[in-house]
């Protein structure tokens, strides 16, 4: 492991530990224990988990449409590789699962790894666009006060999350999405893609063999974007994206029914989901521990679902820990089972992530 990679891991884990500390610091421990002992109906974890796994299967259905330009694949063929990737993201640093999924599927189907990797990039672009669209729709039903704030205090230092912080991160997500969308267009349009090839050919001191190899990789990578050339494919990809994120929002609503101290409607569930996704944009350790909890607490307070009292903060933290854990645990267990069936070691996956 390189020193640079080690530093990234240490920094990301340290950031998660820091935000976990902030999430727990303002919550009296006895109130949190009270929530877990008496204020949660744990039976609602079962439908929450079922909806979570159903959402993962729908992701495989969507991936099938993204891959249609390369061939016809059954969703059940795609599901093992997909859930392995998400499982590894939960406990390996540097989002190694994003590299594992195309590696496993490409190896099984004998297609170029870079082509499959590009389809994962397409997924991330579509997810970002769906979240931005969902955020716009949710704001028609709720209003997040720009002056809403939640402060995490530590000694003489204070970290404050406000409505303006959320707006700023949302603008950042918009810019990142726009940038990725523009880059993807350069791979879809052949005349624009050739700009990359011409630039590579003009790199001084680079041998012809390496130039040809890089151009070959770019052409393989561009094939992963071909589904975006077909209007029908685009419609189906975005249709399933709305279902995927709608299920996530609904799952949060379902889990809220297990907390007698509060409950949320569907649009609240969508709003909480979006705020969590924006919060975890900050690079952190596997599973986004800490950032996820801080984002959830702020969302519940900003939406007026819990009061900013000791009891309200304990309920918010308890809710965040339950939904976070039971989004990760079932996916991790199913993913590790399929990883064992594929006979792939974690060391192999980590080597893929290093570049």
N, C-alpha and C positions, 0 to 999 in steps of 0.2 A: 504494500500500500504506500503510495507516494505521500510525502510530507504535506503537499498541497491538499490532497484528498483528506488526509487525517485532520488537517486544520478545519476544513469545511464541515466534517462530521462533528468535531468538537464544538465548533461555533453553533451549528444547528441544534445539537443536543442541549447546549448551554442555553440557547434562546428558548427552547421548549421548557426546560426546567425553570427558567426565570418566569415565564408566563404561567406555568402551573403554580408556582409559588404565589404569584399575584392573585390568581383565581381563588386560591385557598385562604390567602392571608386575611381578607375582609370578611370571611364567613366564620362565625363562632362554631367551633368543632361540635359542641353539644347540640346546636341547632341542626347541623348536618347529619349527625347520628340519629337525631329524632326523625328527620326526613326519611332516612333509609330504614328505620325500624317501624315507623307507623304511618308515614305519609305517602307510601308508594304501593300501588296494587300491581304486583309483579307479573300477574297473568297477562297483562298487556304487552309484555316483552315478546310473547309468542307471535301474535299477528304482526308486530313491528319487525321481527326477524324475517317472517315469511315475505312481507312486502319488500324488505331490503334485498333478499335473494331473488325475488321476482324481478326487481329492477336490474339486477346484474344480468339476468337472462335476457331481458329486453335489450340490454347493451349489446349482447351477442347478436340479437336480431338486427340491430342497427349496423353493427360491424359487417354483417353479411351484405347489407346494401352498399356499404363503402367499398367492399371488396368485389362487388359484382363485375367491375370492369376487368378483373383478373380471372373470374370464373365463378361457377355456382358452388357455394358451400352451404351445408346445413348449419343452422344455428347451434345444434348440439355438437357439431365439429369444432365450432369456434369457442364455445363456452369454456372448456377446460383451460385453453391458453389465456383467455381473457381474465378468468377469476384467479389464475395463478399470478398474473401481473398485478392485479389489485391487492392480492394477499401479500405479495412481497413488498409493495409500497407501504404496507402497514408496519413492517418491522425491519426493513433494510433502508439505509440512507441513500440520498441522491436519486430517489425515485427509480431505483434499479428495476422495478417491475415493468416500467415502460419499455425497457430494453428486452426483458425476459419474454414478454408476450409475443412480439414479432419473431424473436429467435426460435421459440418453441414451435410456433405455427409454421414458419418458413421451413424449418427443418423437416416437419412432418409432411408438408405439402410439396416440398421441392420447388419452392419459388424464391426469388431474391429477397434476402433479409431487408435490404434498404427499401424495397417496394412496400413491404408490410409495415415497416417502421413509419413510412409516410402516411399510411392510413391511420396510425395512432395520432399523428400530428393533425390530420383532418378532424379526428374526433375531438381533440382539444379545442380547435377553432370553433367547431359547431357547438360544443358545450358552452364556450364563452359567449357566443352569440345568443344561445338559448337563455342563458342566465341574464344577459342584458335585456333581452326582450321580456323575460318574466318579471324583472325588476320594474320595468316600465309599466307593465300591466298591474302589478301589485300596488304600485303607487296610486293607481286609480281608486283603490279601495281603502288604503291606509295612508297616514301621513307620519313620517318620521321627523320629529322636530329637530332642526339643525342645532338647537341649543341643548338638546338632550345630552347628558354626559354621565359617565361612570368613571370614578377615579380609583386607581389602585395605588395605595400609599406604601412606601417602604422607607423607613427612617426619615431622612429629610428630602426624599425624592418622590415625585408623584407622576404616575403615568395615567393620562386621561384619554378615554375614548369618547368622542362626541359624534353628533349627527354629521358635523362637517368632516370629521375623520372618515366616516363612511362614504360621504359624497366624494371625497378626494380619492379614496381607494377605488371607488366605482369608476371615476374618470381614468384612473390608471389602467383598470381592467379594459375599459373601452379602447384606450390607445394601444394596448398590447394586442387586443383582438383585431383592431384595424390593421396593425402592422403585419400580423400573421396572415390575415386575409389577403393583403396586397402581395406578400411573398408567395402565397399559394397560387395566386393568379399568374405569377411569373413561371411557375412550373406547369400550369395548365396550357398556356399559350406557347406553342412551339417557338415562334419567332422571338419571344422574350426569353425563353429558356436558353436559346442559343447564345444570348449575351453572356451567360455563365461560361459556356463552352469556349467562346472567343476569348474571354478573360483568362481562362485557364491556359489556353494555347499560347498566350502572350506572357505568361509568368517566366521571368528569366531564371536561369540556373536550375530549372526543373526538367528532368529528362523526359523524352517523348513517352517512355513506358508509363511513367507516373501520370503524365497528362492524359493519356488514353484511359488509364484506370479511373482517374477522377471524373472524366467525362462520362464513362460507362456507369459509374455510381450515380451521377446526377440524372442520367436517363432512367435508370432503374427507380430512383427515388420519385421522379416525376410521374411514373406509372401509378403510384399510389394515390395520386390526385385525380386520376381519370374519371372517377365516379362523379366529380363535380362538373363534368362536361355534359352530363345527362340531366335534363330538367326533372324527369320522373324520379331518378335516383335522389336528387337534391330534396325533392318534396318528401319522399319517404324517410330520408335521413333526418330531416327536421321534424317530421311527424313523430318518429320514435324518440327523438331527443326531448320533445315536449312531454311524452309519456314518462320517460325516465325521470326527469326532474319533477314532474307532477307526482310521481310515486314517492319520491323522497319527501316532498312537502306533505303529502298525505300521511306518510309514516310518522312524521313528527306530530301531526294532529292526533293520530291514533295513540301514540305513546303519551301524549298529554292527558288522555282520558284516564291514565293510570296515576295521575297526580290530582287528588281531590282539591288541592289548594288553587289550582288554576286549570283552564282548558283553553284551547285555541281553535279557531275556525281554519278552514283550508287556506285562505289567503294569509293568515298569520303564519301557518306552517311554511308556506312558500317564502314569506319575508324572512323568517328565522333562517331557513336554508340558505337564502341568498346572502344574508349578512355573514353567516358562518363561512361560506365559500370565499367571500371577499376578505374576511379576517385571516384565513389560512393562506392567502397569497404570499404572505411573508415567509421566506424560506425557514424551515424548522426541521426538527428531527422527524423520523418516520412516524406516521400516524397523526401528526400535527397536534400532539398533546400540548396543552397549555393555551395555544392560540385558539383552538376549537372551543375550549371552555370559556375563555374570555369573550370570544365572539358571541357565544350563546347567551351568556349572562347579560351582555350589553343589549342583545336583540330583545330579550324578554323584558328588560327594563324600559328600553326605548319604545317598545310597542305597548307598554302599559299592562303587560300580562302578569307581572309580579311587581310588588312594591319594592323600593330600595331600602327595605328594613332588613334586620338580621334574618328574620324568618323568610322574607322574600328572596334574599341572596342565597340562603341555604337551599331553598326550593329550586332556584335557577341552577345552582351548581350541581345539585343532585340530578336534575333533569339532563344537564349537559353530560355528566359522567355516564348516565345510563344509555343515552342515545349514541354517544361516542363509542362506548365499549361494545354495544350490541350491533353497531354497524361494522366494527372491525372483527370481532370474534368469529361470527359465522362465516364471513368471507375468508378469514385466515384459515379456519379449519378446513373448509371445502377446498380452498386453493392449495393448501399443503397436501391434502389427499391426492389431488390430481398431479401435483409436482412429484410426489412419490411414485405415482403410476407412470409418469413420463421418464422416471429414472434420471432426473437432473439434480445436480448438487447445487447448493447455495454458492459455493466458490465459483462455479461456472458463471452464474448470474452476476456475481460481483465483478468478475473480469469483463463482462460485457459492458457494465456501467462505467468502467474506468475511463474510456475515451471521452 
